[in-house]
């Protein structure tokens, strides 16, 4: 029966049986190579790669820990130095001297193109007054 005659008929195979068999035979070598993935040699190679990766990861974390502790020590030293300098600056009786201590008065080119020379000059005059 044809589809046009019976709309509820089962569809017929569009691929001949020989073509299906050829596709199956073409797939079998691929299937065989997939089975080779589970051979003992491949498993040993994978375990060696994993062990090497694990050792590299442990070395990375050890190096990271030493760098982290060194940075922590350096930051602690800098903080102590800054606090002592800050306390010494705040002990100064001259208010403008304290202000100029925290402002960079070195002449440099401004990114905005504004001339800040007069501002620096006024701060220095107030500090020295």
ChimeraX commands (.cxc) that place a marker at each C-alpha (Angstrom):
marker #1 position 0.00,0.00,0.00 radius 0.5
marker #1 position 1.14,3.45,-0.74 radius 0.5
marker #1 position 1.15,6.32,1.80 radius 0.5
marker #1 position -1.22,8.28,-0.35 radius 0.5
marker #1 position -3.68,5.44,-0.21 radius 0.5
marker #1 position -3.30,4.56,3.50 radius 0.5
marker #1 position -2.18,7.45,5.75 radius 0.5
marker #1 position -1.79,5.09,8.76 radius 0.5
marker #1 position 0.55,2.63,7.05 radius 0.5
marker #1 position 4.03,2.06,8.53 radius 0.5
marker #1 position 6.76,3.91,6.63 radius 0.5
marker #1 position 9.01,1.83,4.48 radius 0.5
marker #1 position 12.80,1.90,4.92 radius 0.5
marker #1 position 14.41,4.53,2.73 radius 0.5
marker #1 position 17.88,2.97,3.17 radius 0.5
marker #1 position 18.44,-0.39,1.50 radius 0.5
marker #1 position 19.69,-3.22,3.67 radius 0.5
marker #1 position 23.08,-3.34,1.89 radius 0.5
marker #1 position 23.84,0.34,2.61 radius 0.5
marker #1 position 23.00,-0.18,6.28 radius 0.5
marker #1 position 25.37,-3.13,6.47 radius 0.5
marker #1 position 28.17,-1.06,4.87 radius 0.5
marker #1 position 27.67,1.69,7.45 radius 0.5
marker #1 position 27.82,-0.85,10.27 radius 0.5
marker #1 position 31.04,-2.37,8.95 radius 0.5
marker #1 position 32.56,1.11,8.57 radius 0.5
marker #1 position 31.78,1.85,12.23 radius 0.5
marker #1 position 33.32,-1.32,13.65 radius 0.5
marker #1 position 37.01,-0.21,13.36 radius 0.5
marker #1 position 36.11,2.93,15.29 radius 0.5
marker #1 position 34.49,0.80,17.96 radius 0.5
marker #1 position 37.63,-1.32,18.15 radius 0.5
marker #1 position 39.83,1.74,18.70 radius 0.5
marker #1 position 37.49,2.85,21.47 radius 0.5
marker #1 position 38.08,-0.48,23.21 radius 0.5
marker #1 position 41.82,0.20,23.03 radius 0.5
marker #1 position 41.29,3.17,25.35 radius 0.5
marker #1 position 40.69,0.76,28.20 radius 0.5
marker #1 position 43.87,-1.24,27.73 radius 0.5
marker #1 position 46.34,-1.50,30.64 radius 0.5
marker #1 position 48.96,0.58,28.81 radius 0.5
marker #1 position 46.53,3.45,28.33 radius 0.5
marker #1 position 45.36,3.19,31.93 radius 0.5
marker #1 position 48.97,3.32,33.15 radius 0.5
marker #1 position 49.67,6.34,30.95 radius 0.5
marker #1 position 46.61,8.12,32.33 radius 0.5
marker #1 position 47.64,7.37,35.92 radius 0.5
marker #1 position 51.15,8.71,35.21 radius 0.5
marker #1 position 49.70,11.91,33.77 radius 0.5
marker #1 position 47.40,12.31,36.78 radius 0.5
marker #1 position 50.29,11.74,39.21 radius 0.5
marker #1 position 52.42,14.34,37.42 radius 0.5
marker #1 position 49.56,16.83,37.42 radius 0.5
marker #1 position 48.97,16.21,41.13 radius 0.5
marker #1 position 52.66,16.82,41.94 radius 0.5
marker #1 position 52.68,20.02,39.86 radius 0.5
marker #1 position 49.55,21.20,41.64 radius 0.5
marker #1 position 51.12,20.54,45.05 radius 0.5
marker #1 position 54.25,22.44,43.99 radius 0.5
marker #1 position 52.09,25.35,42.82 radius 0.5
marker #1 position 50.24,25.50,46.14 radius 0.5
marker #1 position 53.52,25.32,48.10 radius 0.5
marker #1 position 54.99,28.18,46.06 radius 0.5
marker #1 position 51.77,30.15,46.44 radius 0.5
marker #1 position 51.84,29.70,50.22 radius 0.5
marker #1 position 55.44,30.96,50.47 radius 0.5
marker #1 position 54.67,33.98,48.27 radius 0.5
marker #1 position 51.54,34.70,50.29 radius 0.5
marker #1 position 53.38,34.57,53.62 radius 0.5
marker #1 position 56.20,36.76,52.24 radius 0.5
marker #1 position 53.67,39.32,50.99 radius 0.5
marker #1 position 51.88,39.24,54.35 radius 0.5
marker #1 position 55.15,39.89,56.21 radius 0.5
marker #1 position 56.08,42.74,53.86 radius 0.5
marker #1 position 52.63,44.33,54.17 radius 0.5
marker #1 position 52.77,44.09,57.96 radius 0.5
marker #1 position 56.18,45.81,58.00 radius 0.5
marker #1 position 54.93,48.55,55.67 radius 0.5
marker #1 position 51.84,49.08,57.82 radius 0.5
marker #1 position 53.93,49.44,60.99 radius 0.5
marker #1 position 56.22,51.94,59.24 radius 0.5
marker #1 position 53.26,53.91,57.88 radius 0.5
marker #1 position 51.55,54.03,61.29 radius 0.5
marker #1 position 54.69,55.27,63.04 radius 0.5
marker #1 position 55.21,57.93,60.32 radius 0.5
marker #1 position 51.55,58.91,60.54 radius 0.5
marker #1 position 51.69,59.29,64.33 radius 0.5
marker #1 position 54.87,61.35,64.07 radius 0.5
marker #1 position 53.27,63.59,61.45 radius 0.5
marker #1 position 50.09,64.06,63.49 radius 0.5
marker #1 position 52.16,65.06,66.51 radius 0.5
marker #1 position 53.38,68.14,64.61 radius 0.5
marker #1 position 51.85,71.40,65.94 radius 0.5
marker #1 position 51.75,73.00,62.47 radius 0.5
marker #1 position 48.52,72.01,60.70 radius 0.5
marker #1 position 49.80,72.89,57.23 radius 0.5
marker #1 position 52.91,70.81,57.75 radius 0.5
marker #1 position 50.65,67.83,58.39 radius 0.5
marker #1 position 48.67,68.60,55.23 radius 0.5
marker #1 position 51.75,68.91,53.03 radius 0.5
marker #1 position 53.11,65.64,54.41 radius 0.5
marker #1 position 50.19,63.77,52.81 radius 0.5
marker #1 position 50.17,65.73,49.53 radius 0.5
marker #1 position 52.69,65.07,46.77 radius 0.5
marker #1 position 54.23,68.47,46.05 radius 0.5
marker #1 position 56.67,67.34,43.38 radius 0.5
marker #1 position 56.06,69.19,40.12 radius 0.5
marker #1 position 54.81,66.88,37.38 radius 0.5
marker #1 position 52.72,67.06,34.24 radius 0.5
marker #1 position 49.03,66.92,35.01 radius 0.5
marker #1 position 46.87,64.49,33.08 radius 0.5
marker #1 position 44.03,67.02,32.94 radius 0.5
marker #1 position 46.33,69.74,31.58 radius 0.5
marker #1 position 45.69,72.08,34.54 radius 0.5
marker #1 position 48.56,73.97,36.08 radius 0.5
marker #1 position 48.82,73.11,39.79 radius 0.5
marker #1 position 52.00,75.10,40.42 radius 0.5
marker #1 position 50.18,77.88,42.23 radius 0.5
marker #1 position 48.40,75.36,44.47 radius 0.5
marker #1 position 51.74,73.78,45.43 radius 0.5
marker #1 position 53.24,77.20,46.08 radius 0.5
marker #1 position 50.38,78.20,48.40 radius 0.5
marker #1 position 50.66,74.97,50.38 radius 0.5
marker #1 position 54.40,75.42,50.82 radius 0.5
marker #1 position 53.92,79.04,51.97 radius 0.5
marker #1 position 51.28,77.95,54.50 radius 0.5
marker #1 position 53.56,75.19,55.74 radius 0.5
marker #1 position 56.52,77.51,56.23 radius 0.5
marker #1 position 54.46,80.31,57.81 radius 0.5
marker link #1:1,2 radius 0.2
marker link #1:2,3 radius 0.2
marker link #1:3,4 radius 0.2
marker link #1:4,5 radius 0.2
marker link #1:5,6 radius 0.2
marker link #1:6,7 radius 0.2
marker link #1:7,8 radius 0.2
marker link #1:8,9 radius 0.2
marker link #1:9,10 radius 0.2
marker link #1:10,11 radius 0.2
marker link #1:11,12 radius 0.2
marker link #1:12,13 radius 0.2
marker link #1:13,14 radius 0.2
marker link #1:14,15 radius 0.2
marker link #1:15,16 radius 0.2
marker link #1:16,17 radius 0.2
marker link #1:17,18 radius 0.2
marker link #1:18,19 radius 0.2
marker link #1:19,20 radius 0.2
marker link #1:20,21 radius 0.2
marker link #1:21,22 radius 0.2
marker link #1:22,23 radius 0.2
marker link #1:23,24 radius 0.2
marker link #1:24,25 radius 0.2
marker link #1:25,26 radius 0.2
marker link #1:26,27 radius 0.2
marker link #1:27,28 radius 0.2
marker link #1:28,29 radius 0.2
marker link #1:29,30 radius 0.2
marker link #1:30,31 radius 0.2
marker link #1:31,32 radius 0.2
marker link #1:32,33 radius 0.2
marker link #1:33,34 radius 0.2
marker link #1:34,35 radius 0.2
marker link #1:35,36 radius 0.2
marker link #1:36,37 radius 0.2
marker link #1:37,38 radius 0.2
marker link #1:38,39 radius 0.2
marker link #1:39,40 radius 0.2
marker link #1:40,41 radius 0.2
marker link #1:41,42 radius 0.2
marker link #1:42,43 radius 0.2
marker link #1:43,44 radius 0.2
marker link #1:44,45 radius 0.2
marker link #1:45,46 radius 0.2
marker link #1:46,47 radius 0.2
marker link #1:47,48 radius 0.2
marker link #1:48,49 radius 0.2
marker link #1:49,50 radius 0.2
marker link #1:50,51 radius 0.2
marker link #1:51,52 radius 0.2
marker link #1:52,53 radius 0.2
marker link #1:53,54 radius 0.2
marker link #1:54,55 radius 0.2
marker link #1:55,56 radius 0.2
marker link #1:56,57 radius 0.2
marker link #1:57,58 radius 0.2
marker link #1:58,59 radius 0.2
marker link #1:59,60 radius 0.2
marker link #1:60,61 radius 0.2
marker link #1:61,62 radius 0.2
marker link #1:62,63 radius 0.2
marker link #1:63,64 radius 0.2
marker link #1:64,65 radius 0.2
marker link #1:65,66 radius 0.2
marker link #1:66,67 radius 0.2
marker link #1:67,68 radius 0.2
marker link #1:68,69 radius 0.2
marker link #1:69,70 radius 0.2
marker link #1:70,71 radius 0.2
marker link #1:71,72 radius 0.2
marker link #1:72,73 radius 0.2
marker link #1:73,74 radius 0.2
marker link #1:74,75 radius 0.2
marker link #1:75,76 radius 0.2
marker link #1:76,77 radius 0.2
marker link #1:77,78 radius 0.2
marker link #1:78,79 radius 0.2
marker link #1:79,80 radius 0.2
marker link #1:80,81 radius 0.2
marker link #1:81,82 radius 0.2
marker link #1:82,83 radius 0.2
marker link #1:83,84 radius 0.2
marker link #1:84,85 radius 0.2
marker link #1:85,86 radius 0.2
marker link #1:86,87 radius 0.2
marker link #1:87,88 radius 0.2
marker link #1:88,89 radius 0.2
marker link #1:89,90 radius 0.2
marker link #1:90,91 radius 0.2
marker link #1:91,92 radius 0.2
marker link #1:92,93 radius 0.2
marker link #1:93,94 radius 0.2
marker link #1:94,95 radius 0.2
marker link #1:95,96 radius 0.2
marker link #1:96,97 radius 0.2
marker link #1:97,98 radius 0.2
marker link #1:98,99 radius 0.2
marker link #1:99,100 radius 0.2
marker link #1:100,101 radius 0.2
marker link #1:101,102 radius 0.2
marker link #1:102,103 radius 0.2
marker link #1:103,104 radius 0.2
marker link #1:104,105 radius 0.2
marker link #1:105,106 radius 0.2
marker link #1:106,107 radius 0.2
marker link #1:107,108 radius 0.2
marker link #1:108,109 radius 0.2
marker link #1:109,110 radius 0.2
marker link #1:110,111 radius 0.2
marker link #1:111,112 radius 0.2
marker link #1:112,113 radius 0.2
marker link #1:113,114 radius 0.2
marker link #1:114,115 radius 0.2
marker link #1:115,116 radius 0.2
marker link #1:116,117 radius 0.2
marker link #1:117,118 radius 0.2
marker link #1:118,119 radius 0.2
marker link #1:119,120 radius 0.2
marker link #1:120,121 radius 0.2
marker link #1:121,122 radius 0.2
marker link #1:122,123 radius 0.2
marker link #1:123,124 radius 0.2
marker link #1:124,125 radius 0.2
marker link #1:125,126 radius 0.2
marker link #1:126,127 radius 0.2
marker link #1:127,128 radius 0.2
marker link #1:128,129 radius 0.2
view
